[in-house]
Amino acid sequence: MEIKLTDVNFKEEVLDSELPCLVDFWAEWCGPCYIVAPAVEQISKEYEGKLKVCKLNVDEAPKTASSYGIMSIPTLAIFKKGKVVDKIIGAIPKSELEATIKKHI
């Protein structure tokens, strides 16, 4: 299950999380974001209990997006113990995303 992030719940859901988190920084108007969305959704189901999957709309949470230097979307960031440990920019195949995730769980 994907969790919808805001500037308000980001710290609680991501930074304070016991599990590693995959954060999908996206926007309604972003075509490539819709290309990667099905892979992110599948990963949220397949890695349930091992990885928390969250989505942050950069237009709705600009403070958080800018604090992590998000310049291009989609950006998929992996957070572990409150820190970004990996970042993927652009629409990539699910296999590539999974390979990156597996390094951190």
Backbone hydrogen bonds, N-H to C=O, Kabsch-Sander energy under -0.5 kcal/mol:
donor,donor_aa,acceptor,acceptor_aa,energy
3,I,53,V,-2.1
5,L,3,I,-0.6
5,L,55,K,-3.3
10,F,6,T,-1.2
13,E,9,N,-2.8
14,V,10,F,-2.9
15,L,10,F,-1.1
16,D,11,K,-2.5
17,S,14,V,-1.1
21,C,79,F,-2.8
22,L,52,K,-3.0
23,V,21,C,-0.6
23,V,77,A,-3.3
24,D,22,L,-0.6
24,D,54,C,-3.0
25,F,23,V,-0.8
25,F,75,T,-3.1
26,W,24,D,-0.6
26,W,56,L,-2.3
30,C,27,A,-1.5
31,G,29,W,-0.8
34,Y,30,C,-1.0
34,Y,31,G,-1.0
35,I,31,G,-1.1
36,V,32,P,-1.8
37,A,33,C,-1.3
39,A,36,V,-0.5
40,V,36,V,-2.0
41,E,37,A,-2.5
42,Q,38,P,-2.3
43,I,39,A,-2.4
44,S,40,V,-2.0
45,K,41,E,-1.3
46,E,42,Q,-2.8
47,Y,43,I,-2.4
48,E,45,K,-1.0
50,K,47,Y,-2.6
51,L,47,Y,-2.0
52,K,20,P,-2.9
53,V,1,M,-0.5
53,V,51,L,-0.5
54,C,22,L,-3.1
54,C,52,K,-0.5
55,K,3,I,-2.9
56,L,24,D,-2.9
57,N,5,L,-0.5
58,V,26,W,-3.0
58,V,56,L,-0.7
60,E,57,N,-0.8
61,A,57,N,-1.7
65,A,61,A,-2.0
66,S,62,P,-2.6
67,S,63,K,-1.8
68,Y,64,T,-1.0
68,Y,65,A,-0.7
69,G,66,S,-1.5
70,I,65,A,-2.3
71,M,69,G,-0.8
75,T,25,F,-1.6
76,L,88,I,-3.3
77,A,23,V,-2.6
77,A,75,T,-0.6
78,I,86,D,-2.8
79,F,21,C,-3.0
79,F,77,A,-0.6
80,K,83,K,-2.8
83,K,80,K,-1.6
85,V,78,I,-3.3
85,V,83,K,-0.5
86,D,78,I,-1.2
88,I,76,L,-2.7
90,G,74,P,-3.5
96,E,93,P,-0.5
97,L,93,P,-1.9
98,E,94,K,-3.0
99,A,95,S,-2.0
100,T,96,E,-1.7
101,I,97,L,-2.4
102,K,98,E,-2.7
103,K,99,A,-0.7
103,K,100,T,-0.7
104,H,101,I,-2.3
105,I,101,I,-0.6
